[in-house]
Amino acid sequence: MRTTNSCSNRAKLFLVLMLFSLCSIKAQENRPLESPSGKKNATGGGVTNKAAGKNEKDLLRRIGVALFRAAKPQFKFGAGSIGAVDLSRRLNQKLVSQLAQSGKFRVLDHQFDFERDAQLSRLKDGKAQEAELARIGKRIGADYMLVGVVNALDFKQEQVEPGFGLPNEVFNRAAAIVEFRLIDTATQEVLHSNELNLIFDHNELIKMVPRFDGDQLTQALIGRIADEIINEIMELIHPIKVMGVDEERIILNQGGKRVRVGSFYRVEGAAIKLVDPDSGLKVEVGGRHASTVLITSVSPKYSIAKVVEGSKSIEVGQVCRRTQVKLLPAPKD
């Protein structure tokens, strides 16, 4: 009987301990979790959205935008002029805004303010050197530095006499020449460089600023310069890709100012890697043109397109590049 009672007592004690453990585990599951910052998340879903967003942002590559140098202190613009410092500031604001809006980079804007201030007194003399700016970018934690120089910005008005008693007509023309380089701050290697030579005829200027205003036109031209620069950088580092396919809708992973309704993109097949026989370096060659899509709507973070030429078998991850080729009628299934 003693042995039986002893076994019975042990069994009861074991059951009590098991119930206590289960209650403790349940209590832990129902208790709100804490984020790394120590703030509780009432939903019990892990870290707070703010903390999660911060972690995602930290994964982005960091880029600093230097004030572009100017080839001369003043640029004649119509009847007036625009100074080098003013032009550089305006262009910098446009570049920073578009890079930030892309959502693909962490733009070191505020961290770079104190360095920009130090450049202002040197812009008039054109003494801000790119290698020095790359070192500055490395000090502030940038992976890339965008640097450049504005060589020309010009706006002219020409009056034409049509004759036959008709009033004179005014035709506007604008042009800009801008060099830029994207530098890897770790190695000071130039990843990409180009010289933009932009010419805007009268009709283009009317579309940009329907009712002529000098300051608005200046802003519009600077915006177009920024558009071209950012498009080339994004094409190199973050080309537009197919994010999803929903029946007839092709969802691309970028939107905002970079993508415009009515523009066409060619959807490429898989890229191939070749070796340059001279340098021995690997070169990635874009895949064959498989389809052409037309942008039908644009949101800040994505855009919607439809197939207008070629194969309709499109997969997630395919690269899309802008094209202006003349299209054939859309295929009929």
C-alpha positions as CSV (number, residue, x, y, z in Angstrom):
1,M,0.0,0.0,0.0
2,R,2.8,2.4,0.8
3,T,4.3,1.8,-2.7
4,T,1.0,2.5,-4.3
5,N,0.4,5.7,-2.4
6,S,3.9,6.9,-3.2
7,C,3.4,6.4,-6.9
8,S,0.0,8.1,-6.7
9,N,1.5,11.2,-5.0
10,R,4.3,11.4,-7.6
11,A,1.7,11.2,-10.4
12,K,-0.3,14.0,-8.9
13,L,2.8,16.2,-8.5
14,F,3.8,15.6,-12.1
15,L,0.3,16.6,-13.3
16,V,0.4,19.8,-11.2
17,L,3.8,20.8,-12.7
18,M,2.6,20.1,-16.3
19,L,-0.5,22.3,-15.8
20,F,1.7,25.1,-14.3
21,S,4.1,24.9,-17.3
22,L,1.2,25.1,-19.8
23,C,-0.3,28.2,-18.1
24,S,3.1,29.9,-18.1
25,I,3.5,29.2,-21.9
26,K,0.0,30.6,-22.6
27,A,0.7,33.7,-20.6
28,Q,3.9,34.4,-22.6
29,E,2.0,34.0,-25.9
30,N,-0.7,36.5,-24.9
31,R,1.8,39.1,-23.6
32,P,2.6,41.9,-26.0
33,L,6.0,41.6,-27.6
34,E,8.6,44.4,-27.4
35,S,10.4,46.0,-30.3
36,P,14.2,46.5,-30.3
37,S,13.6,50.0,-29.0
38,G,11.7,48.6,-26.0
39,K,8.2,49.7,-27.1
40,K,5.4,47.2,-26.8
41,N,3.4,46.1,-29.7
42,A,-0.2,45.8,-28.6
43,T,-1.0,43.5,-31.6
44,G,1.5,40.9,-30.4
45,G,2.8,40.8,-34.0
46,G,6.5,41.3,-33.2
47,V,8.4,44.6,-33.7
48,T,6.4,47.8,-34.4
49,N,5.9,49.0,-37.9
50,K,8.2,51.9,-37.3
51,A,11.1,49.6,-36.3
52,A,10.4,47.3,-39.2
53,G,10.4,50.2,-41.6
54,K,13.7,51.5,-40.3
55,N,15.3,48.1,-40.8
56,E,14.0,48.0,-44.4
57,K,15.4,51.5,-45.0
58,D,18.8,50.4,-43.7
59,L,19.0,47.8,-46.5
60,L,18.9,50.5,-49.2
61,R,22.1,51.7,-50.8
62,R,23.1,55.1,-49.7
63,I,23.8,58.0,-52.1
64,G,25.1,61.5,-51.7
65,V,24.4,64.2,-54.2
66,A,27.1,66.9,-54.5
67,L,26.3,70.4,-55.8
68,F,27.2,70.3,-59.4
69,R,30.0,72.6,-60.5
70,A,29.4,75.3,-63.1
71,A,31.6,76.1,-66.0
72,K,31.1,79.9,-65.5
73,P,29.8,82.2,-62.7
74,Q,26.7,83.3,-64.7
75,F,24.6,81.8,-67.5
76,K,22.7,84.1,-69.8
77,F,19.1,83.1,-69.9
78,G,16.9,85.1,-72.2
79,A,17.0,88.8,-71.2
80,G,18.3,87.9,-67.7
81,S,20.8,85.4,-66.2
82,I,21.1,82.7,-63.6
83,G,24.0,82.4,-61.2
84,A,26.1,79.3,-60.7
85,V,25.2,78.9,-57.0
86,D,21.4,79.3,-57.7
87,L,21.5,76.9,-60.6
88,S,23.5,74.2,-58.6
89,R,21.1,74.5,-55.6
90,R,18.0,74.1,-57.8
91,L,19.4,71.1,-59.7
92,N,20.5,69.5,-56.4
93,Q,17.0,69.8,-55.0
94,K,15.5,68.2,-58.1
95,L,18.0,65.3,-58.0
96,V,17.6,64.6,-54.3
97,S,13.8,64.7,-54.6
98,Q,13.7,62.2,-57.5
99,L,16.1,59.8,-55.9
100,A,14.2,59.8,-52.6
101,Q,10.9,59.4,-54.4
102,S,12.2,56.3,-56.3
103,G,12.3,54.4,-53.0
104,K,15.4,52.6,-54.2
105,F,18.1,54.6,-52.4
106,R,18.7,56.1,-49.0
107,V,19.5,59.7,-49.9
108,L,22.0,61.3,-47.5
109,D,20.5,64.8,-47.8
110,H,20.6,66.3,-44.3
111,Q,23.9,64.6,-43.4
112,F,25.4,66.3,-46.5
113,D,24.2,69.8,-45.8
114,F,27.3,70.9,-43.9
115,E,29.5,69.6,-46.7
116,R,27.4,71.5,-49.3
117,D,27.7,74.7,-47.4
118,A,31.5,74.4,-47.6
119,Q,31.2,74.0,-51.4
120,L,29.2,77.1,-52.0
121,S,32.1,79.6,-51.8
122,R,34.1,77.3,-54.3
123,L,31.4,76.9,-56.9
124,K,32.1,80.2,-58.5
125,D,35.7,79.3,-59.1
126,G,34.9,75.7,-60.1
127,K,37.4,74.2,-57.6
128,A,35.3,71.5,-56.0
129,Q,37.1,68.3,-57.2
130,E,35.3,65.0,-57.8
131,A,37.9,62.9,-56.0
132,E,37.5,65.1,-52.9
133,L,33.7,64.9,-53.1
134,A,34.0,61.1,-53.3
135,R,36.1,61.1,-50.1
136,I,33.5,63.3,-48.4
137,G,30.8,60.8,-49.5
138,K,32.7,58.0,-47.9
139,R,33.1,59.9,-44.6
140,I,29.3,60.5,-44.4
141,G,28.6,56.8,-45.1
142,A,27.5,57.0,-48.8
143,D,27.9,54.0,-51.1
144,Y,27.7,56.3,-54.1
145,M,28.4,59.9,-54.9
146,L,26.7,61.8,-57.8
147,V,28.8,64.6,-59.0
148,G,28.9,66.7,-62.2
149,V,29.3,70.0,-63.9
150,V,26.9,72.3,-65.8
151,N,28.7,73.5,-69.0
152,A,25.8,75.4,-70.6
153,L,22.3,76.5,-70.0
154,D,20.8,78.7,-72.6
155,F,17.5,80.2,-73.6
156,K,16.8,82.4,-76.7
157,Q,13.8,84.0,-78.3
158,E,13.7,84.8,-82.0
159,Q,11.1,87.0,-83.7
160,V,10.1,86.0,-87.2
161,E,8.3,88.3,-89.7
162,P,5.9,86.2,-91.7
163,G,5.0,89.2,-94.0
164,F,1.7,89.9,-95.7
165,G,0.7,92.2,-92.8
166,L,0.7,89.4,-90.3
167,P,2.0,90.0,-86.8
168,N,5.5,88.9,-85.9
169,E,5.8,85.4,-84.4
170,V,8.1,84.6,-81.4
171,F,9.9,81.2,-81.3
172,N,11.7,80.0,-78.2
173,R,14.6,77.6,-78.0
174,A,16.6,76.2,-75.1
175,A,19.6,74.0,-74.7
176,A,21.7,72.5,-71.8
177,I,25.0,70.6,-71.6
178,V,25.6,68.8,-68.4
179,E,28.3,66.2,-67.5
180,F,27.7,63.8,-64.6
181,R,29.5,60.9,-62.9
182,L,28.3,58.2,-60.5
183,I,31.3,57.2,-58.2
184,D,31.7,54.2,-55.9
185,T,33.0,55.9,-52.8
186,A,34.8,52.8,-51.5
187,T,37.1,52.5,-54.6
188,Q,36.6,56.0,-56.2
189,E,35.8,54.1,-59.4
190,V,33.5,55.8,-61.9
191,L,30.6,53.5,-62.4
192,H,28.9,55.6,-65.0
193,S,29.5,58.9,-66.8
194,N,27.8,60.8,-69.5
195,E,27.5,64.2,-71.1
196,L,23.9,65.3,-71.7
197,N,23.3,67.5,-74.7
198,L,19.7,68.5,-74.5
199,I,17.9,70.7,-77.1
200,F,14.3,71.9,-76.6
201,D,12.4,73.4,-79.6
202,H,9.5,75.8,-79.4
203,N,6.8,73.1,-79.3
204,E,8.5,71.2,-76.4
205,L,8.9,74.4,-74.4
206,I,5.2,75.2,-74.9
207,K,4.3,71.8,-73.5
208,M,6.5,72.3,-70.5
209,V,5.3,75.9,-69.8
210,P,2.1,76.7,-71.8
211,R,2.0,80.3,-70.5
212,F,5.5,81.7,-70.7
213,D,7.1,82.5,-67.4
214,G,10.9,82.9,-67.0
215,D,11.2,81.3,-63.6
216,Q,8.8,78.5,-64.4
217,L,10.7,77.7,-67.5
218,T,14.0,77.6,-65.6
219,Q,12.5,75.2,-63.1
220,A,11.1,73.0,-65.9
221,L,14.4,72.8,-67.8
222,I,16.3,71.9,-64.6
223,G,13.6,69.3,-63.9
224,R,14.2,67.8,-67.3
225,I,17.9,67.7,-66.7
226,A,17.4,65.9,-63.4
227,D,15.0,63.4,-65.2
228,E,17.6,62.4,-67.7
229,I,20.3,62.0,-65.0
230,I,18.2,59.9,-62.6
231,N,16.9,57.7,-65.5
232,E,20.4,56.8,-66.5
233,I,21.4,56.0,-62.9
234,M,18.3,54.0,-62.2
235,E,18.7,52.1,-65.5
236,L,22.2,51.1,-64.4
237,I,21.6,50.1,-60.7
238,H,17.8,49.5,-60.5
239,P,16.3,48.9,-63.9
240,I,12.5,48.6,-64.0
241,K,11.3,45.0,-63.6
242,V,8.1,43.1,-63.8
243,M,6.7,42.8,-60.2
244,G,3.6,40.8,-61.0
245,V,1.2,39.6,-63.7
246,D,-2.6,39.8,-63.1
247,E,-4.4,38.5,-66.2
248,E,-4.0,41.4,-68.7
249,R,-2.2,43.7,-66.3
250,I,1.5,43.8,-66.1
251,I,2.7,45.3,-62.8
252,L,6.1,47.1,-62.8
253,N,8.1,47.8,-59.7
254,Q,8.6,51.5,-60.2
255,G,6.3,54.5,-60.8
256,G,6.4,58.1,-59.8
257,K,8.1,60.6,-62.0
258,R,10.3,58.0,-63.7
259,V,7.4,56.3,-65.5
260,R,4.9,58.2,-67.6
261,V,1.4,57.1,-68.9
262,G,1.6,56.4,-72.6
263,S,5.3,55.5,-72.7
264,F,6.5,52.1,-74.1
265,Y,8.8,49.6,-72.6
266,R,10.4,46.5,-74.1
267,V,10.4,43.5,-71.9
268,E,13.7,41.6,-72.2
269,G,14.4,37.9,-71.8
270,A,17.1,36.5,-69.6
271,A,20.5,38.3,-69.7
272,I,23.7,36.6,-70.6
273,K,27.2,37.2,-69.3
274,L,30.2,37.4,-71.7
275,V,33.9,37.9,-71.1
276,D,35.6,40.9,-72.8
277,P,38.7,39.4,-74.6
278,D,40.8,42.5,-74.0
279,S,40.1,43.2,-70.3
280,G,39.0,39.8,-69.1
281,L,36.1,41.4,-67.3
282,K,32.6,40.0,-67.4
283,V,30.0,42.0,-69.3
284,E,26.3,41.4,-68.8
285,V,24.4,41.6,-72.1
286,G,20.6,42.3,-72.0
287,G,18.3,39.6,-73.1
288,R,16.4,39.6,-76.4
289,H,13.4,41.8,-76.9
290,A,10.5,39.5,-76.1
291,S,7.5,41.9,-75.7
292,T,6.5,45.6,-75.7
293,V,4.2,47.0,-73.1
294,L,2.3,50.3,-72.9
295,I,2.0,52.1,-69.5
296,T,-1.6,52.7,-68.7
297,S,-1.5,54.0,-65.1
298,V,1.2,55.2,-62.7
299,S,1.3,55.2,-58.9
300,P,4.1,56.5,-56.6
301,K,5.6,53.0,-56.1
302,Y,4.5,51.0,-59.1
303,S,2.9,51.2,-62.6
304,I,0.5,49.2,-64.7
305,A,1.1,48.2,-68.3
306,K,-0.5,46.1,-71.0
307,V,1.2,44.0,-73.8
308,V,0.9,45.7,-77.2
309,E,3.4,43.7,-79.1
310,G,5.1,40.3,-78.9
311,S,4.7,37.5,-76.4
312,K,2.1,37.7,-73.7
313,S,4.0,35.1,-71.6
314,I,5.7,37.5,-69.2
315,E,7.3,36.4,-65.9
316,V,8.1,38.2,-62.7
317,G,11.7,39.6,-62.6
318,Q,12.0,40.4,-66.4
319,V,13.8,43.7,-67.0
320,C,11.9,46.5,-68.8
321,R,13.7,49.2,-70.8
322,R,12.1,52.3,-72.3
323,T,11.7,52.3,-76.1
324,Q,10.4,54.6,-78.8
325,V,10.2,52.2,-81.7
326,K,7.3,52.2,-84.0
327,L,5.0,49.4,-83.0
328,L,3.0,46.8,-84.9
329,P,-0.7,46.1,-84.1
330,A,-1.1,44.1,-80.9
331,P,-1.3,40.4,-81.4
332,K,-4.7,38.7,-81.3
333,D,-5.1,35.5,-79.3
